[in-house]
Amino acid sequence: MSGADDLSFFNLLARQPSLAAAAQQLDVTPPAVSRRLAALEHRLGVRLLNRTTRRLSLTPEGERYLEDGEQILREIDQLERTLGASRETPRGLLRINATFGFGRRHLAPAISEFARRYPDIEVILQLTDRPLDLTEHAMDIGIRFGPPPDARVLARRIADNRRLPCAAPSYLAARGLPGSPRELLEHDCIVIRENRTAFNHWQLTDGQQQLTVKVRGRLATNHGEVAVDWALAGHGIILRSEWDIAGELESGRLQGILAPWTGVSADIHAIYPQRHHLSAKVRVFIDFLADRFASMRQDRSGVTTPAHLP
């Protein structure tokens, strides 16, 4: 039994006229109550109750144990109510990690709206070129492309996403359209060093089969928006998330190629440590993102593009 359990037991016992009455309240036998009281007094090293055949009376030590114990029980109850409220009421500090491009273009505007809707939540958005370890950096939520990293985190998919091969019309006019993924070897490809994987190995799929193509080119960067700028300037072909190039595809500044080939699935997930699975602030933010991105897909549903845009 814990100390709190003993306090609750003694609090009830001290308010009963006899051990038998206490036993009835606890739905146990009188000897069980007597044994538990004796064990409590033995643990504390003091006598708490004077017993007679007719009544119970508190010793001075028992009076103090009862009075101070009631205060402790009230504080425990208040603490548990506060913690319970924190699970139900969205409030407190929310730390979010995302990559630079998606974070600046899509996540920052979403957080701006979220902050107005939930004024009791403070948000810190930390943008990095590589995803952070959530536990090591005390992050509440990470926004990730592709499958969740491991089983130590919980994950919820908040948006569908693919990576699309594309290039500027000026580049394609000068170099021609590749007719198959293998023909990428004959083209300048702009590669992005976003993680520890082989940055110049593009994984492509047509829905039936998957290929890995080792591409090459004169330009490489660790920043996706820089790569898009170079592609717009006609320097080569990029493989980029449709969330980042949707506007360029809609305007015709970039042109999709190699259909039906795309990069392998790179759905967007919100991941969070298992310790946060009941946190109201985490739950409402993820729900908010999922709803917002779903609305963005619906807003663009009438636009004809080389891909299903969000």
C-alpha positions in Angstrom: 0.0 0.0 0.0 1.2 3.5 -0.7 1.3 6.4 1.8 -1.7 8.0 0.1 -3.7 4.7 0.5 -2.8 4.6 4.2 -3.9 8.2 4.6 -7.3 7.5 2.9 -7.7 4.3 5.0 -7.0 6.2 8.3 -9.2 9.1 7.2 -12.2 6.8 6.9 -11.4 4.7 10.0 -11.1 7.8 12.3 -14.6 8.8 11.4 -16.2 5.5 12.3 -17.4 4.6 15.8 -15.8 1.2 15.7 -13.6 -1.2 13.7 -16.8 -3.1 12.8 -18.3 0.1 11.3 -15.1 0.8 9.4 -15.1 -2.8 8.1 -18.6 -2.4 6.8 -17.7 0.8 4.9 -14.6 -0.8 3.4 -16.5 -4.1 2.6 -13.9 -6.2 4.5 -13.9 -8.1 7.8 -13.2 -6.4 11.2 -10.0 -8.5 11.7 -8.8 -7.2 8.3 -9.2 -3.7 9.4 -7.5 -4.4 12.7 -4.5 -6.0 10.9 -4.1 -3.1 8.5 -4.3 -0.6 11.4 -1.6 -2.5 13.3 0.6 -2.6 10.2 0.2 1.1 9.7 1.1 1.9 13.3 4.1 -0.5 13.1 5.3 1.3 10.0 5.0 4.7 11.6 6.3 3.6 15.0 3.4 5.3 16.9 0.0 4.4 18.2 -2.8 6.2 16.3 -6.0 4.9 17.9 -7.0 3.8 21.3 -9.4 0.8 20.9 -12.0 -0.3 23.3 -14.9 -2.7 22.8 -17.3 0.2 22.3 -15.4 3.0 20.6 -12.3 4.3 19.0 -10.4 7.5 20.0 -7.5 9.3 18.5 -4.1 9.5 20.2 -2.3 12.9 19.9 -0.2 11.3 17.1 -3.4 10.1 15.4 -4.9 13.5 15.6 -1.9 15.0 13.8 -1.8 12.2 11.3 -5.5 12.7 10.5 -5.2 16.6 10.3 -2.0 16.7 8.2 -3.1 13.7 6.2 -6.4 15.4 5.2 -4.4 18.4 3.9 -2.1 16.0 1.9 -5.1 14.2 0.4 -6.6 17.5 -0.6 -3.4 18.5 -2.3 -3.2 15.2 -4.1 -6.8 15.5 -5.3 -6.0 19.1 -6.6 -2.9 17.9 -8.3 -4.8 15.1 -10.1 -7.6 17.4 -11.0 -5.0 19.8 -12.5 -3.3 17.1 -14.5 -6.6 15.8 -15.7 -7.6 19.3 -16.8 -4.3 19.6 -18.7 -5.3 16.5 -20.7 -8.7 18.0 -21.5 -8.0 21.7 -21.8 -5.5 22.8 -24.5 -2.9 25.0 -22.8 0.8 25.4 -22.2 3.9 25.4 -24.3 4.0 23.4 -27.6 7.4 22.8 -29.2 7.3 21.8 -32.9 10.0 20.8 -35.3 9.9 20.8 -39.1 12.1 21.2 -42.1 12.8 24.7 -43.5 10.9 24.6 -46.7 7.6 23.0 -45.5 7.9 24.7 -42.2 8.2 28.2 -43.6 5.7 27.8 -46.5 2.9 25.7 -45.0 3.4 25.2 -41.2 4.1 28.8 -40.2 0.9 30.1 -41.7 -1.0 27.3 -40.1 0.5 28.1 -36.7 -0.5 31.7 -37.2 -4.2 30.7 -37.5 -3.8 28.1 -34.7 -2.5 30.7 -32.3 -5.6 32.8 -32.8 -7.8 29.9 -32.2 -6.1 28.6 -29.1 -4.8 31.7 -27.1 -3.8 29.5 -24.1 -1.2 27.6 -26.1 2.3 29.0 -26.6 4.1 27.7 -29.7 7.8 27.4 -30.5 8.5 26.4 -34.1 12.1 25.2 -34.6 13.0 24.7 -38.3 16.0 22.6 -39.2 17.6 21.1 -42.3 17.4 17.6 -40.7 14.7 16.3 -38.4 15.5 16.5 -34.7 15.3 13.6 -32.2 12.1 14.6 -30.3 13.2 13.2 -26.9 16.7 14.5 -27.0 15.6 18.1 -28.0 12.4 18.1 -25.8 10.1 18.5 -28.8 6.4 17.8 -28.5 5.7 17.3 -32.3 7.7 16.7 -35.4 6.4 17.0 -38.9 8.0 14.4 -41.1 7.9 13.3 -44.8 7.7 9.6 -45.4 7.1 6.7 -42.9 7.6 7.3 -39.1 11.2 6.8 -38.1 10.7 4.1 -35.5 8.4 2.5 -32.9 9.5 4.9 -30.1 7.1 7.6 -31.4 3.5 7.7 -32.2 2.4 9.0 -35.6 -0.6 10.3 -37.5 -0.7 10.9 -41.2 -1.9 14.4 -41.8 -1.7 14.7 -45.6 -1.0 12.6 -48.7 2.1 13.5 -50.6 4.3 12.4 -53.4 7.6 13.6 -54.8 7.4 14.6 -58.5 10.1 14.7 -61.1 9.9 18.0 -63.0 11.9 20.7 -64.8 11.4 24.2 -66.2 10.1 24.4 -69.8 13.3 26.2 -70.8 15.4 23.2 -69.7 13.2 20.7 -71.5 13.2 22.7 -74.7 17.0 22.7 -74.7 17.6 19.1 -73.5 14.4 17.2 -74.4 12.0 15.2 -72.4 13.3 12.0 -70.8 11.2 9.1 -72.0 12.0 6.7 -69.1 13.6 6.9 -65.6 16.8 5.4 -67.1 17.1 8.4 -69.4 17.6 10.6 -66.3 21.3 9.4 -66.6 21.6 11.6 -69.7 20.3 14.7 -67.9 21.4 17.3 -65.4 19.6 16.5 -62.1 19.6 18.9 -59.1 20.0 16.8 -56.0 19.0 17.7 -52.5 21.0 16.6 -49.4 18.1 16.5 -46.9 19.1 13.4 -44.8 21.7 10.7 -44.4 20.5 8.6 -47.3 22.3 8.6 -50.6 21.2 12.0 -51.9 21.8 11.2 -55.6 19.8 7.9 -55.6 16.2 8.7 -56.7 13.6 6.0 -55.9 10.8 6.0 -58.4 7.7 4.0 -58.8 4.9 3.7 -61.4 2.6 1.9 -59.0 3.6 -1.5 -60.2 7.4 -1.5 -59.9 10.1 0.5 -58.2 13.4 1.6 -59.5 16.4 3.3 -58.0 18.2 5.6 -60.4 21.6 7.1 -59.6 21.4 10.6 -61.0 24.1 13.2 -61.5 24.4 16.9 -62.0 26.5 20.0 -61.4 24.3 21.5 -58.6 23.4 20.1 -55.2 22.1 21.7 -52.0 20.7 20.9 -48.6 17.9 23.4 -49.0 14.8 22.4 -51.1 13.8 26.0 -52.0 17.2 26.7 -53.4 16.9 23.5 -55.6 13.5 24.7 -56.8 15.0 28.1 -57.7 17.7 26.4 -59.7 15.2 24.3 -61.5 13.1 27.4 -62.3 16.3 28.9 -63.7 16.6 26.0 -66.1 19.6 24.2 -64.5 18.1 20.7 -64.5 15.5 18.2 -63.3 14.4 18.0 -59.6 12.5 15.4 -57.6 10.4 17.5 -55.2 7.4 17.2 -52.9 4.2 18.2 -54.6 3.4 20.4 -51.5 6.4 22.5 -52.4 6.0 22.8 -56.1 2.2 22.9 -56.5 2.1 26.6 -57.4 4.9 26.2 -59.9 3.1 23.3 -61.6 -0.2 25.1 -61.7 1.4 28.2 -63.3 3.5 26.2 -65.8 6.8 27.5 -64.5 7.7 23.8 -63.9 6.5 20.9 -65.9 5.9 17.4 -64.6 7.8 14.6 -66.5 7.9 10.8 -66.7 4.2 10.2 -65.8 3.1 7.8 -64.3 6.5 7.6 -62.6 6.8 9.5 -59.3 9.0 9.4 -56.3 7.9 6.8 -53.7 5.3 7.8 -51.2 6.3 10.6 -48.9 3.1 11.2 -46.9 3.3 13.8 -44.3 3.1 12.6 -40.7 2.9 14.3 -37.3 5.0 12.3 -34.9 5.1 12.7 -31.1 6.6 10.9 -28.1 4.4 8.3 -26.5 4.4 10.3 -23.3 2.2 12.9 -25.1 -0.5 10.6 -26.4 -3.1 12.1 -24.1 -1.9 15.7 -24.2 -4.7 18.1 -25.2 -2.4 20.6 -26.8 -0.8 17.9 -29.0 -4.1 16.4 -29.9 -5.8 19.7 -30.9 -2.8 20.8 -33.0 -2.6 17.6 -35.0 -6.4 17.7 -35.5 -6.1 21.3 -36.7 -3.3 20.4 -39.2 -5.2 17.5 -40.6 -8.4 19.5 -41.1 -6.5 22.5 -42.6 -4.6 20.3 -45.1 -7.7 18.4 -46.0 -9.4 21.8 -46.8 -6.4 22.8 -48.9 -6.8 19.6 -51.0 -10.5 20.3 -51.4 -9.8 23.9 -52.5 -7.5 22.7 -55.2 -9.6 19.7 -56.3 -10.8 21.5 -59.4 -7.3 22.3 -60.7 -5.9 20.2 -63.5 -2.2 19.3 -62.8 0.2 16.4 -63.5 -0.5 15.1 -60.0 -3.3 14.9 -57.4 -2.5 18.0 -55.4 -3.3 18.5 -51.8 
